[in-house]
Amino acid sequence: MTSSIKYKGGLRTEAMHLGSTQEIVTDAPTDNNGQGKAFSPTDLVATALGSCMLTIMGIYADKNGVNIDGTTVSVQKHMASNPRRIEKVEINLHMPDKDYDDHTRKMIEKVALACPVAKSLHPDLIQEVVFHWS
């Protein structure tokens, strides 16, 4: 098993990663009867996309002697209704001010876009990904 999740009441859950015992708390968002004091489950999906891209970029970078330390990602999730679902996730990857050649830039972008989370999400979900090269 990967995790165990407990309902804490008040539209809050507590998830534990069984391999490490790290915990994540979720709340329902304020626009869906919640308090919004923690990530919502859909926030975690959108955040997982950005985190996965960074991780896959890191694997590529480590294997190819490329330094991506300091890369940051901003994530914006957009919800739709009927049915309530994630409609679009905007991912902005801000690359550090390093002298990346064209080949390296293209490869970093290619591996990021092919991350397992990106490939696991429904094709109707719009993934708008922008790389910001210094």
N, C-alpha and C positions, 0 to 999 in steps of 0.2 A: 504494500500500500504506500501511497505517496503522502497522504495527509489524513487527518481526522478533523472534523468540524463540529462545533457545538453551538446550538442556538442559545443565546444568552438572554433573550427577551428584548422587548423594545426595538425590534427589527435590527438587532446586532448579532453578529456571529463571531466566533473565535476559531481560527484555523491553525492547526499545528502541523508543521512539516515534520514527519516522523523520523527522518534521517538525522535531523539536527536539533529538533525541539524548538526551532524558531517559530514565533507566532505572528499571525496577522489578524487584526480586528477589522471587520467590515460593518458599516452602517448603511441603511437605506438612505438614498439621497433626499434632500429636503423637498424636491419636486415630486417625490413618491412616498410621502408620509413619514420620512425619516428625519433624523437629526443632522445628518451630514457631518458628523464629527470624526469620521474615518473614511478610508477608501470605500466606495461602493463596489459591489461585485463587478459592475461594468467598468468602473474606473480601473480595477485590477486587470481586466482584459486589455484595455487600451494601453495601460502602463506596461503590461507584459510584452506587447508588441514592440515598444521602444526599447525595453530592456533586452529582449531577444536580439534585436538588430545590433545593439551595442556588443552583446556577447559574441555573436557570430563575427562581427567586425574585429573583435579582440582576438578570436581564434585565428582569423586570417592574418592579422597584424603580427601575432606571436610567431606564426609559422614562416613569415616572410620578412622578419626583421624590420617591421614598420612600427613606429611609435604613434599610438593614437591617444596616449594619456591626456586627459583634460577634455576629451570629447564630451559634450553634453547633449541631451535630448529634451525637447519640450513636447508635451503631448496634449492635444486638445480633442476631447471626445464630444461628439454630437449625437443626441438621441432623436429617435423618431417615435411616432405613436401608431397604433393600429396595425400591427402589434408593436408594443413598446420594445425597442431594440436599439442597438448601436447602429446608427446610419453611416457615420463617417468618423474616421480617426485621422487627425492631422499630426504628422510626425515631422519635427524640424530638428535635424541633426546639425549641430554646430561644431565644426571641426577645428582643432587647435591651429594656431598660426605656425605651420610647419611647411617645409618645401616638398610637397607631394608632387611627383610627376604625374602626367596624364594617365598612364597605365595603372598606377597605384590608385588614383582617384576612381577610375572606372571599376577596378576590381573591388574596392571597398563598397562602392554603391551596389554592385552586382550581388555581393554576398549578403549585404544587409537586406536587400529586397527579397532574397530567397530564404530568409530565416524561417525556422519551423512554425513559429506562431503566425507569421504572415501567410504561410501556405496552409495553415489549419483553419483560418477564418473563412466564413461564408463568402463566396465571390460577390454577393450583392453589397457587402460592406465596403465602402469606399476607403481605400488606404491612400491618403495624400501625403507623399513623402518628399521632403525637400532637404537637400544637403547644402549647407552654408560653408563654403570653403573660404578661409581667410585670405 
